[in-house]
Amino acid sequence: MVSREVVSALRKRGVADVDDSSLTRALYSSDASLYRVVPQVVVRPRDVDEVLAVVDAAAETGVPLTSRGAGTSIAGNAVGTGIVLDFSKHLNGVHDVDVDARTAVVDPGVVHAALQRVVTPLGLRFGPDPSTHTRCTIGGMIGNNACGSRALGYGRTADNVAALDVVTMAGERLSLGTGPVESATLDDLQRVVGSGLETVRTELGRFGRQVSGYSLEHLLPEHGFDVSTFMAGTEGTLVTMTRATVRLVQDPLHRQLLVLGYPSMFEAADDVPALLPLGPTACEGLDSRIVDVVRAAGKAVPPLPSGQGWLFLEIAGDDADDVAERVMKARAATSAVDARLVESAAEQAVLWRIREEGAGLATRTLPGKALSGWEDAAVPPERLGTYLRKFDGLLRQYGLDGVPYGHFGDGCVHVRIDFPLDEPDGHGVFRRFLFDAADLVAGHGGSLSGEHGDGRARSELLPRMYSPEAIALFAQVKRVFDPRNLLNPGVLVDPAPVDADLRGPESSVGRLERRGGLRLLHDGGDLGRAVHRCTGVGKCLAANQTSGGVMCPSYQATRNEKDSTRGRARVLQEMVAGGGAGPWTADGDGRLVTGGFAAPEVHEALDLCLSCKGCLGDCPTGVDMATYKSEVLHQTYQGRRRPRSHYVLGRLPFWARLVSPVARLVNLSLRVWGLQHVARWVAGVDQRRSLPTFATRRFWRLSTTVLEPVDRTGPRVLLWADSFTEYFSTASGVAAVKVLEDAGYQVETLERPQCCGLTWITTGQLDAARELVAKAVAQLHPYVAAGVPVVGLEPSCLSVLRSDAVELVDDPRAAEVATGVFTLAELLARTDGWTPPDLSGTEVVVQPHCHQASVMGFEADLAVLERGGATVTRLGGCCGLAGNFGVEKGHYEVSVAVAETQLLPAVRAAGPDAVILADGFSCRTQLDDLAHVQAVHLAQLLAHPPVVE
């Protein structure tokens, strides 16, 4: 059971953020690896004194201690059985930047991108740039000796560490790299290294990406016994870091990206040695199957050279002519079948983003689940082509498939493999393959790990790479610093078996009974496979709204792991695996979340999910948390009493239709304070929220007054009025009629509007939603079948028809309707002869509706605005209201905090004449409530004369 002794010891020492709840232990039981190790307690230290207190408590109680940054490790070196020390929540600051010395003093939990934001205006940068740079922490990078795509230009993290402040398990505080240090511990370390100089000189530091084991070469006399550099890559097994001083570099003035195409990744690897003498800052390999995943998701990919594999060759420097000359020499030196120089900064950014998301995208490249496990082996670059061919042969020998990519210029290969872990002897296949793969890479003079560390995934394999003498040296070094083996045990020294503590993918069949619900087509109807799409890459932790991303708005507001897409997925994985099993036991049997769909941990994790579908568009592994939340709510409350808000807000279109004939009277009555208070209580609405005003005339009745005669010769279009346009915000509908008629269309509307069931879906009332969606599909299909485009105005409702409908109804017409419904901008952009009104001089601030950004895309809207000459500021993130979420009691503070991450600051910064564009009814409501701003729909902006509420 959970150690109450260690919790007591921590609190007695004044450590504030100590959490031993089953929810938090489930959240931190996994990182981005295949391993699940349940901690006893999670601590998020607020300052260095608390770190010291945690170390002291662990030493007193004998409980293991594992340091953790962003939890993006794919080697399993950020999970542990005792205390998990999460630096990312509070210890995440940049304390000092010395421009002259080109150094920065940082906390271990500072995110790489946050450090870059501080130093970039000073003309500097921290050199290494892992693909997880938007969320990985500097402490984690030091722990793993991370490298990234531009290690050719900037080196490994070890090469960029100037000094470290650390504490040993004995409580000894050491300042490493700042000059001579009087320390018995370091004296003992020097004696150990001195006893094995020949071994260190012959086996360690043979090539740049040799990261496996302890990098003892830095402790050689000829290298100045550099302990601070040596600590990079020790994976938290020797000391606990409290502060770091890192080196900074100046970015070159010019960069060019040359993309080279090859018949396969083998030929791409063969060319690497010929390119390295030209001094590239990056030389990355990318398999075409990864790009195919991006294209299949409907996302634009810049033109690429022909071939099945590519090298991304980046050449940089301060002399533009020199850079251009080296690019020309690179093209002449290769055997590539095709090449393209990518000069557009925007296109370069898209291609680098695809490469950065390779770890997540690769999981979707194979028919089965593509998994980590043998992830970042490295060989000397001159042996890379030969190694890849033999590695491919090894995969085939085991009946496996994998998609290679990675840092080819460094000889480092990432790959995701379809290990059959959920099949008989799947674990045995996994284990045997890893041992054979280790022998293969060692036979090519390589390293088991090229940048992610050994962790639980490779530590047992170290004897396949190193001699017994080297392994013995590692053990002696461990004993010098951590004789009781309390720091991250099971890693590097005295390792856990590579196949111990493996998690998922687990089938929900036989574990949880699902009645009705969603079809989960992308995972064969299996909820277990669906929630195991999350591999922990952690993109949801990134503050990625600045690049137009949405995921994950509640995490951006709270910075709590439970509010991230990854955290929620972890809890759902526990739920699926736990089923109705007994409670968790100390030996790791059973699961933490055992109450099935109704488990309180599940509902706490999902409570702040806005159902924004941001993860559907942004998560590289394709997680769709909005769908999973609807499924959980459906299964939990089926046949049971629901929260009040489900009956009112979850059925809002029903009540709106009922109220419509007496809308004016209802509006007047809801202005009475006492009635307002009661109405909010009944609906489960926060008392600080306004209540919506019902339209006194339905859109359909208004539309009949503005529709021109139907005997026009233009093409037909059906303007589908969703419930929000029909009963609340009619101005956007009237404006859309005018815009479409001006574009030459014969506009038709439905006399009997059909709701899409959105509010029922988001509250998990899926049986009723299924009936509503089926009726909507049946009503719209004749138009689509006749070739009549259907235009929707409310993005969330349109997204139901584009994506959710096929998950709810087993009707082929649903898929046909999904292809025949459009946003207003999508239709206008493809309308011959239509030109937008002159918007020159108009400043437009727009935050695309979450569902539009994630399901339909916003490119057509941007194109329409830019054609009109508008100056557009596009925001990322979410407005924070998200349908019923932001008005429900208990969500107000988070709703406001979400709005403050992007939307509200941008609105306040906009000029007085700026147009705030928001197609979603929720977005306009949030702006009215919090900023007293009247935002407009695109239709209103394009209509002439303007149409206002």
N, C-alpha and C positions, 0 to 999 in steps of 0.2 A: 504493500500500500504506500501512499504518499508519505514521505518522511516529514512528520510534524516537527521533528527535532531540528531539521535544517531551516524550516520556515521560522520557527521560534528564534533560532540563532540569528537569522537575517534581520528579523524585526527588532530583536534586542539591540542590534548594532545600529539601529536607526535607518535601515534601508527602507525606502518608502514604497516603491513600486514592485511589490512581491506578489506573484500570482500563481497559485497552485490549483486553480479551477480546472475542471475536466475540459472545458472549452479551450482555454489557453494552452493546456498541455497537448490537446489535439492539434491546435494550430501550429505548434512548434515541433511536432513529432516528425516532420519531414522538411527537407529542403528541396532543391531541384534535382535530387538524385532519385534512385530507385529504392531508397532505404527509409524505413519507419522505425524510429527509436523514441520512445516516450520519455520525456523528462519528468522529474519530480516537481520542479518548480521553474518558473521563468522570472527573471529579474531584469528590469530596465533601469540601469543606474542613471542618476541625475547628475553626478559629478564624480571626480576622481576619488574623493573620500569614500563614496559608496562602493566604488570598484574595489578599493582596498578592504572595505568591510566584507564584501562578498568573498573575496579570496580568503580572508581570515576565517569566515564562517565555514567555508568549504574545507579548509585545513582542519578546523576543530572537529567537524562532524565526519570527516572522511568521505564526503560526498563529491563525486566528480564534477568538474567545471568545464563547460564548453562555451567559448566565445562565438558570437554570431553577429554578422553584419546585416546584409540584405537577405540572407538565406537563399542565395542563388547558386550555391555550390552544387555541382553535378556529381561530385565525388563522395558525398555523404560526410563531409567534414564539418558540418554546422549543426549536427544533431548529437544529442548525448543523453545518458540515462540519469543524470543528476540535475545540476543547475545549468540552465541555458542563460547566458548573459547577453542580452540584446542591446547593443550599443546604439542602434539606429534611431531610437525614439527620442532620446534626450541628449546624448553625447555626440552631437553632430555639427559642431561649429568650426569655423576657420578663425584662428586666434591672432595670427600675425602673418603678414606678407612682407618679406624683405625684397624689394625690387632689385636692389644692387646685388645682393647675394643670390638672388633668384631662388628663394626658399619660401615655404609656407609651413606654419605650425598648425596642425589640425587635430581634432578629436578622431578617435578610431571610427566613429559612426558617421562621419561626414560623407555624403554621397559624392561620387566622382564629378557628376555634372554640376553640383552645387559649388564645389571648389573651382571648377572651370568658370562658372559665372562670376566668381569673385576676381579671378586673376586675368581673365580675358581682356577686360578693359585696360589692364596695365600692359598689354602686349605680350602676355605670358600664358603658358598652359602647363598642366601636368601631362607629361608625355604619354605614358601608356593609356590606351583607350579600349578596354574590353567592350564586347558587344552589349554588355549590360550596363554601360556607363551612365545611363539615366537613373539607375537605382543601386548599383553596387557601391559598397563603402570602401574608403581608402584602407581601413583596417582589414577588411576582408581581402582586398587586393594584396596587402602585405602578407597576410596569413598564407595565401595560396601562391604568392609570387606571380600574380596575374600579368598578362602581356598585352593581348589585343592585336588588332589588325596592323597597327603601325609600330610594332616592336622593332622592325628593321630600321626605322628611323630614330626611335626614342629609347629602345631597350626595354628590358623587363622592369617590373616594379622594383626588384632588388637593386637595379642600376640607378634608381631614382629616390632611394631612401638616404637621407642625410643623417638622421638621428632618431632614436626611439627612447621613450620613457616606458619602462616595463616594471612589473613586480613578479617575483617568484612565489611559489607556493609557501616558501618559508617566510614570506613577508618582506624580503629584501627588495628595495627599490633601486633600480639601476638606470642611469642615464647613459645610453650607448651612443657612441659616435660623436660625443662632445669633447673628447679628450681622454686621457688616462683615467681609469676607474679602479679604485682600490676595492677588490672584491674577492673573497675566498672562492666564490662560485666560479668566477671567471678564471681564477688561477687553476682550479680543477679542470675546467674546460680546456685550457691551454695544454695541460699535461695529457689529457686524453688525445687531443689532436697530435701532439708531439709523438705519442706512442704509435701512431699509424700514418706517418707522413707519406710513406711509399704508396700505401693504399689510396690515400686521398689524392695524391698527385697523378696516379694512373687511372683511377676509376671515376673521379668526380670532375665536373666542369669541362667535359670533353667537347660539347658544342652548346650553342646558345639556349636551346630549349630543353636542356637536361634539368628538369625540375624535380623529378622523383627523388625521394629520400631527403636527407639533410644535406644542404649545399656546403659541405665542410671545406671546399676549396677556398672560400672567403677567409677562413681562419688560418691559412698557411702563413708562415713567416714572411714570405715574399709578397703577400697581399696585405700585410700589416695587421693581421689578426682582427679583421673588420667584423665585429660581432653584430653591429646594427644591420649590415647587409646580409649577414648569415641568417638572421632571424626571419627574413623574408622567405616564405615557403615552409616554415616549421609548423604551420597549420594549428597554432594555439596549443601545441603539445608541450612546450617548454616554459613559456611565460605568458602573462596576461598584459596586453598593451594598454597603456593609459593615455599616451599622446605620441604623435609622430611629427617629425620635420621632414618634409619632402622637397626634392629639387624641382625646379621649374625650368622650362625651356622657352625659347622664342620661336613662334611659328614662322616658317618660311613665307616669303611674300607671294610665291606662285606655286600652284598645284595643277597638274594635268592628270586626267584619268584615261588610260588606254585600256580598252577591253579587248581581249584576244579570245577568239573562238577556236575550239578543237573538237575532233570527232568524239573524244571521251576525256574523262578526267586523267586517264593514264598519260595521254600525250601532253596534256596541260602540265602535269608534274614533270615530264621529261624536259620541258623547256625552262624550268626554273633556274638551273645552274647558269644558263646562258644570259639570264636577265639580271642576276644579282650583281655582277660587276658594274652595272649602270647606276647603282646606288638608289634603288627605289625606297620610298618610305613604307610602301605596302605592296604585297604581292599575294593576293587572296584567290583561292580556288572556290568555284561555285558550280554545283551540279545543276543541269537544266531542270531536273525534276522539282527543285525547290522553287524556281521561277514559275513553273507550271502551276503550283499551288496558288501563287499570288494571282496569276491570270484567271484561274478557275473561280476565284473569289470575286471576280469582276473588277479588280483593281488594275489601274493602268500601269504598264511597265514600259519604260523607254526602249526604243529599238536596240536589239543586241545583235552581235555578229552571229552568223550561222554556226551551228555546232551543238554538241550535247554537253559541253563543259567549257567554262570560261576562266580566264585569269583576269582579275582586276589589278592592273598595274598602275600604282600612283607614283609619280615622280614629282618631286618638289625641290624648290631652291629659291634663293634670292635673286638669281639672274635669269630673267625670262628666256633669253636666247639659249642659255645652257640647258634649261629645262626642256625647251623645244627640241634641241639637238639630241638630248638623251632619249626623248620619246621616239624620234626618228630612228635612232640606233636600235632601240628596243624592237620596233616593228621589223627592222631588217634582220634582227638576230633570231627571230622566232620561226617556228615551223607552223604557226597558226594558219588555219584555212581561211580565216577572215578576221578583220579587226575593225574597231571603231574608236575614234577619239571623241570622248564625251566632253563637250565644251560647256554645255549648259549647267550652271550651278544647281538648278532645280532638278535636272535629270541625274546629276551626280548624287544628290541627296537621296533620291528615290532608290538608286541602285545600292548605295551604302546602307540604306535602311533595310533593304531586302537581305543583304549580307548579314547585318547585325541581328536580324530576326531568324537567322538560319536555324538556330537550336529549336525554336518553336515550330517553324515551318516544316522542318525535316520530319517532325513527328507525323505529318499528314501526307507524306510522299508515297507511302507504301500501302498496299491493300489492307494489311493488318496494322497493329499498333507498332510504330517505330520508336524504340526506346533508347535511352542512354545506357551506359554500363561499360562500354569500351569507347571512351569518348574523345580523348585528346592525346593519343600517343604521338610521339615525334621521332623522326629520324634525321640524320644529316641530310640537308636538301639534295645533295648529289645522289642520294640513294632513294629518293622519294618515289620516282616512277616505278622502280623495281619493287619496292615495298608495297605500293598500292596494288600492283598486279598480283603479287602473292597473297596479299590480304584479301583480295577479291576471290582468289581461289580457295582460301580458307573459309570464307563465307559460304561459298557454293558447296564445299565439303560438308558443312553442317546443315545445308538446306536453308540457309538464311540469306537475307538481302539487306543492304544498307546503302545509304546515300552519303557519300563523302563530300566534304567541303572543308574550308578552314584556311589556316595561315601557311599556305604552300611555300612562301618564301622562306619560312623558318623550318619547313619540313614537318609542321604540326597539322594533324588531320583530325577533324571532328567528324563523327559519323553517328547516325541513329540506325539501330538494327531491330529487326522484327523478332526479338527473342520470344520463344513460346512459353512464357512464364506461367500462363494459365492452363497449360497442357500437361499431361502425365510426363514426368521426367523433365519438365521444362527447366527446373532449377538445376538439374544435372547437366543439361545441355549448356545452360548459361555458364556454369562453373568450368566445364571442360573447355568450352570455347575461349574463355578468358585466359586460361593457362596456356593454351596453344597460341593465342594472340600475343601473350607476353613473351613467349619463346621466339615468336617471329620478329617482334620489334627489337628484342635484345640481340637477335642474330644479325640485325642490320645496324648494330651500334647505336640503337635509339634509346628513348626514354619512355617509360610507361605513361608518364604525364608530361605534357608540354606546357601547361600553364594553370591547370585547375587543381593541382595537388593530388595526392594519392588517396587520402580519405579512407573510407570503408570499401571503396570500389577497387583499389589497387594495392593497398598496403600489404596484403597477404602475398602478392605477386612479386614483391621486391627481391626475394632470393633468386628469381628467374633472371634478374638484371644485374644484381650485385653479388660479389663474392661473400663467403661467410665472414671474412675479415671486415668487410665494409658494413655488413649487417651488425656485427658485434660492436663496431664503432658507434653506429647509430644508437644502440642500446645503452652504451656507456654515456653518451651525451645526454640521453633522456634521464638517466639516473643522477647525473650531476644537477640538473635543474628540477626534476620532479621524481624523486626516488619512490614516492608512494603511488605513482601512476594515477594521479587525480586529474591531470589536464588532458581533456579530450582523449580518454582511453579508447583503445581499439583502433587507433590511427597511427600509422608509421611504425611504431615499436609495439611488440606484443599485439599484433593486429587481430581484429575480428575476421572470420571467414568472409570471403567476397560474396557468398550466397546467403549469409545470415541477415535476418531482418529485412528481407526484400518485401516491398509492398506492391499492390495492384499489378496490372489492371484486373479488377474483380467484377464478376458478373453479379447483377442483382437478382438473378433467377434463384429462387429458393431461399433468399435472404429477406427480401421485403416484398410483400404482396402489393402489387399495384393494381388498382381498380380504375378502369377508364383512363383518364389523363391524356397526356400528349403522346404522339406516336414516336418521337425521338428518332426521326428518320436517319439522321446523320450518324447514329450509333446503333442501328438495327433494333431500335426499340428498347435497348438495355440502358437503364439509368446508371448502372455501375460503370459501364464503359464511357458513358457521357461525362460523368463527373471526373473520371480519370483522364479526360483530355488534358486537364491541368497537369503540367509537368513541373511547375514551380519556377519557370524562367523569370517570373516576377515583373513582367512589363506593366502589370497593373499597379505596381508600386511607384512607377515613374511619374513625375510631374510633367506628363506629355501633352497637356492641353495646349502648350505653346505651339505645337506642331499640328494642331487641329484634331488631336485625339480626344476621346471622351472618357475612356476607362481610367481609373475607377473613381467617380466623383466623391463618394462618401469617404474613401480612404484619403483622398486629398484633403478632406476637411478634418478628419479625426486623427490620421496617421496611426491608426490602430490596425494591427494585422488582421483582426477578425472582420474588419470592414473592407478588406481587399478582395478582389475576385479570387486570388490564390487562397486566402484564408478561408473563404466560404467553401471553396472546392475541397479543401482539406477536411473540413467538418463534414461535408456531405460524403466524402470518401469513408470517413469513420462510420457514418450512419449506415451506409450501404453494407459495409463489411460487418458492422456490429449486429444489424438486424435486431433480434430479440435476445442476443447472447447475454451472458452474465457480466458482472462488472469487471473492470480492468484489474489485473493482478500484477504483483511486483515483477514477475518473470516475463511480462510482456504479452501473456496470452490474453485473448479477449480484446475488446475495444472500449474506448472511452465514451463513445456515444452509442448508447444501447437502447434508447427509447423509440427507435424507428423514426418515422416522419414527425411524430409529435414531440421528439426529444427537445427539452428546453435549450440545449446547446445549439441545435439546428436553427431554432427560431430566433435565438439571440444573434447568431451569425448572419441570418438573412434579414433581420429587422431593418437595417439601414441600406439594404440593396434598393436602389431607386427603380429597378426594372428598366433602366435606360437603354439596355442592349449595347452599351459601349463596348463590352467585352466581345460581343459577336463580331464587331467590326475591327477592333483593335488587338484582341488577343491572338498571337500568332498560332496558337494551338486550337483555336476555334471554340473556346468555352462560350456558352450562352447562359449566363447565370439568371437572366430574366426568365428564361424558359424553365430552368430548374426550380426557381422560386415558385413559379406558378404551379408546377407539378407538386412540390412539397405542400403548398397551401391546399391544393385540391385533395391530396391524399389525407392530410391532417383533418380537415373539416368536413369531409364527405359524410353526410348523415349526422353531423354534430352542429352544435351552436357555434356561430362565427362571431368575430368582433363586430361591434355596431357599425363600424365604418364600412365593412363589406356589404351590409344591407343597404346602406345609403349611398356612399361614394362609389362603391363597387357596382351599383345598379343605377348610377346617375342618369344615363339616357332614358331609362324607364320612367323615373320620377320627372324628368324634364318633359317628356311627352305627356305625362299625366297633368302636369301643371300648366302646360302651354295655353289652354283656353282661358286660364285665369292668371296669366303671368303678371299682369299689371298689379293685381291685387296682392299676389304673393310678394312681389318686390316691395310694395309699400309696407306690408306687415313685417318683413324682415329688416326694415329700417328701425323698428322699435327695439331698443336695447334689450329689454327683458326677453323678447321673443328671439332676438339674435342669439343670446346666451343659451337659451334652451335648445334652439335649433342646432347650434354647434355641438352641444353636449350629446344630443340624440345622434348626430352624424359622426361623432368621434373626432370632431374637428377642433384644433387648437383655438383657444379663445382669442389669440392674437391675430387670427386670420380673418380676412374679409369673406363674405359669402358671395357666391356668383350671382350676377343679375341675369334673370331670364329675359330672352328677347320677347318683346310684346307682340311682334309679328314673326311667324316662322319664315325661314329663308324661302321655302317653296312658294309661299304666298307673295313675298317680295319679288321673287324672280319672275313671276308671271307679269309683273308690271314693267320689267325692264327687258324681257326677252322680245326680240324683234320677230316678225312673222317667219314661220318655218319654211316658206317657199323660196328662201334664198338658195343660190346655186352652190354655195360652199360646202365643204365636207362636214359630215355630222360629228359631233363630239358630245359625250354624256358627261355632264358635270355632276359628280356624285357628292351629295351633301352629307357629310358625316353628322353625327349627333351634335357636336360642338358648333358646327357651322349652322345647323338647322335650328337649334334652340337657344344658343347663347351669343355667338359672335357672327352675326349675319352679314356684316359689312364686307368681309373677305369674300363671301359668296357672290354678293352683288357686284363687287369689283371684278371678280373672275369672269362673270358673265360678260361684262363690258369688254374686258381685255380679249376674251376669246372671240367675241363677235367682231371686234376691230381687226382681229387677225384673220377674219374671213370664214369663221366656222359657224355652222348652224348648231346652236347650243340647245341641248335638251336636258331636262332635269326629271327626277323621279317624283311623282305625286305622292307616293308612299315610300318615304325614305327608309332604308334598311340599315340598322346599326351593325357595325362590324363585331361588337362584343368585346372591345378593348378593355373596358373597365372590369368586365367579368373575368377576362384572362389574367389581368395583373393581380386580381384578388383571389385567383385560384378557383373560381366558380366555373369549372371547365365544362361541366355537362350543359349548363345553360349557354355558355359561350359557343359550344359546338353547334347548338341549334341555331343560334344567331348567325354564326359564320356560314353555315350551310344555306340559310335563307339568302344571305347576301350574295354568295356565290351563284345560287340559282337565279337571282334577280339580275346580276350583272353579266352572266355568261352569254346570254343571247346577243348583247351588244358586242362583246369581245369576239364572239364567233362570227359576227357580221363585219368585223373589221373596224368597228367604231371605237376609237380610243376613249378610255374612261379616265377622267381627271379627278384626283382627290386633292383636297386643300389642307387637311389636317395630317401632318406627317405620321403621327403615331397610328392613326386609323389606316392610313394607306399602307403602313408597314405590316399591319395585320394581314391585309390581302396579299402583300408581296412575300411574306415569310410564314406567319403563324397559321394561316388558313390551311396549308398543306399538312401542318402538324396536328391539326384538330380533326379534319374530315378526310375520310378515305374516298375521295371523289376526284376523278381525273380532271373535272372541270375547274377545280381549285387551282391546279397548276397552270391551266390555260388562262384563267383570270389573272394570275400573278404576273403573266407576261403582257397583259393588255391594259394594266392600270399605270398611270403616270402622274408625276408631279406636274404642276403648271409649267414650270421651267423646262422640264423634259419635253413636253409637247411643243412649247413655243420654239425651243432650240432647233427642232427638226421641221418646223413649219416654213415651207418655201415662201419667200417674199415678205416674211414678217420682220419688222425692225422694231427694236424697243424704243420707247420715248427717250428724248435727250436728257440724260442724267448728269451731264457735264457740270462739275462744280458741286455735285451732291456727295456729301460724306456719309457713307453707309457703314454702320457698325452692326455686325450680324454674328450671332452665335447659332449655328445650325442646330435645329432640333436633334436631340440625341438619336432618335430612331431614323431620322433622315440621314444623318452622318453615317450611321452604322448599317442601315439596310439599303436605302436608295442611293446614297451618295449626294454630294452637294455641288458636283462639278458643273452640272447644267445651270444651276442658279448663278454660280460665279460667272459663267460664260455670258449669261443674259445681262448681268449687272455691268460687266466689263464692256460688252458691246454697246451699252447705253452710255458709257463714259463715266460711270460712277467711280469714286474712290472708295475701295472696300477694305475695311478692317475685319478680318475673319477671326473669330475667337474659337478656342476649343472648350472642352469641358461641358458642363451641364448647368442649366438655370437653377436647379435644386428643387423645383416644385414637382416635376415628373408625375403629372396626374394626381392621384390621391395621396402620394407619398408626403409631399411637403405640407399638406394641410392637416394631416392626421396628428392627433395628440401624441406628443413624445418625439416628434421629428422636426419641430420648428427650428431649434438651434442649428441642427445639422443642415437643414434646408438653406438657412441663411448663410452658413459657413461655405456651403458649396457655391452659392451665388457669388460670394466674395472672392473665390479663387480666380475667377476670370471676368464674369459678366459685369458685376456692379462696378468694379474699378474702371473698366473700359467705358461704361456708360457715363460715369462721373467725369472721366477724362475727355470725353467727346465734346466737340464744339456745340454751342447752343442750337445751331441749325442742323446738326447731324440727324440723320434718320436712323432710328433703331429698328432693325428688321427682325421679326420673329414670327415664323409661320405657325408655331405651336400655340394653341390656346393656353396651355400651362405656362409657357414662357412669357406670354403677354400678361397673364395674371400675376406672375411673380414680379415682373418689372413694375406693374401698377402698384402692387402691394408694398414692395420694398423701396422702390426708387421714385414712385409717383410719375412714371414715364409711360406715355401712351405709345407703345410699339405698334408697328403696322405689319401686315402680311404682304408678301411679295405682290400679290394681286392688287392691293391697294396702292403700292408704290408705282405700279405700271399703268394703273387706270387713269384715264383722262376724261372728264375731270376727276379729281381724287374722291374716293369714297371713304367716309369716316363712320365710326360707330354712332 
